Amino acid sequence: MKTLVFATNNKNKLQEVRQILGDRFEIKGLSDIGCDVDIPETSATLEGNAMQKAKFVKEHYGLDCFADDTGLECRALDGAPGIRSARYAGENHDSEANMRKLLENLQEKSDRSAQFRTVIALLYQGEEHLFEGVVRGNIITEHKGTHGFGYDPIFVPEGYDTTFAEMSAEEKNSISHRGRAVAKLAGFLAGK
């Protein structure tokens, strides 16, 4: 079984990726390798932030690694919150505050279309690779559901009438942005 480090301290993301990859890979999080540093994310793009995190792990721990960055991009807000999604309402990653701010900013907007976009940067056997997953949908006006995390309670993917937070983990992972990016990652790794 191949072992890879997923450069995250987010237990929700780690669990989600482990569920998607199943038992084909052993996925270790940052805490599993003794990394408790808040890895800098100073790039202006999702791709840049993901690669920055993966390179940090490779440089400091010498391990093959992948990292992701995800943004919720709202058309009416010119792509915001985008790379600031986790810190939209401040630096403390407060999902409730982030959702409140987003709903306030969309209050007078008729276009509530949005997309979640995940970019995964992989450093593997000396090579760099990028994988992207996108899911389009709409932002609703009130919270629905108790599953998931982040903006899941206010995001309804295209073709569905339920939010990500109303779906089971399996259902969400089968259509989510992260699920799509991880599937591309897994497909690439399966050929290695």
C-alpha positions, -999 to +999 in steps of 0.1 A: +000+000+000+013+034-010+017+060+018+013+097+011+011+127+033-020+150+029-008+184+040-038+193+062-047+196+099-084+197+089-098+164+103-129+168+081-109+170+049-087+141+060-116+119+067-133+129+034-101+121+014-096+088+032-132+078+024-128+086-012-094+068-017-106+038+004-079+013+013-058+018-018-035+043-001-024+050+035-030+087+039-013+105+068-022+139+079+002+166+092-003+155+128+007+119+119+042+132+108+046+155+138+040+187+118+021+213+139+031+243+119+005+265+103+019+262+067+019+296+049-006+301+021+005+334+006-003+328-031-030+346-050-043+314-065-056+280-053-030+263-074-002+284-058-014+278-023-018+240-028+017+237-043+032+259-015+019+236+012+030+204-006+065+219-011+067+228+025+062+192+036+086+179+010+113+204+020+109+200+058+100+163+061+113+147+029+080+129+022+059+127-010+029+148-003-003+163-017-021+194-006-053+210-016-068+244-016-105+250-021-125+281-028-161+289-030-165+313-060-197+333-063-204+349-097-222+379-083-192+386-060-166+384-088-154+351-075-154+359-038-148+345-013-124+324-035-090+319-019-102+337+013-131+311+017-118+297+051-110+332+064-138+352+047-151+367+080-117+367+098-086+347+105-101+322+129-117+299+103-152+304+117-177+286+094-208+302+109-193+337+106-182+330+070-217+318+060-233+349+077-210+373+058-216+355+025-254+355+029-252+392+038-231+400+008-255+381-015-287+395+001-294+420-027-281+399-055-304+380-079-276+358-092-268+332-065-248+309-087-215+296-073-190+269-077-167+250-053-133+245-068-106+223-054-070+221-066-047+193-055-009+197-058+010+165-057+047+161-053+055+125-061+087+108-071+103+142-079+075+154-101+048+181-096+012+175-107-020+195-104-056+181-103-088+202-103-123+194-093-153+217-098-190+215-088-214+242-097-245+251-078-263+279-060-262+296-026-295+293-007-308+319+018-308+297+049-289+269+065-301+233+058-286+201+070-262+191+097-235+171+078-204+183+061-185+214+070-177+249+058-203+263+034-220+229+029-253+240+047-260+268+021-247+252-011-270+232-034-252+215-063-267+216-098-292+189-104-300+184-067-325+200-043-306+193-012-275+210+003-242+192+007-250+193+045-282+173+039-263+145+020-246+115+033-208+116+032-209+090+004-234+110-017-215+142-013-181+126-020-194+111-052-202+146-067-181+171-047-153+192-060-129+175-036-142+141-046-136+149-083-101+162-077-092+133-055-106+109-081-082+124-107-054+121-081-063+084-074-065+077-111-030+091-116-015+072-087-031+040-098-009+040-128+023+045-107 
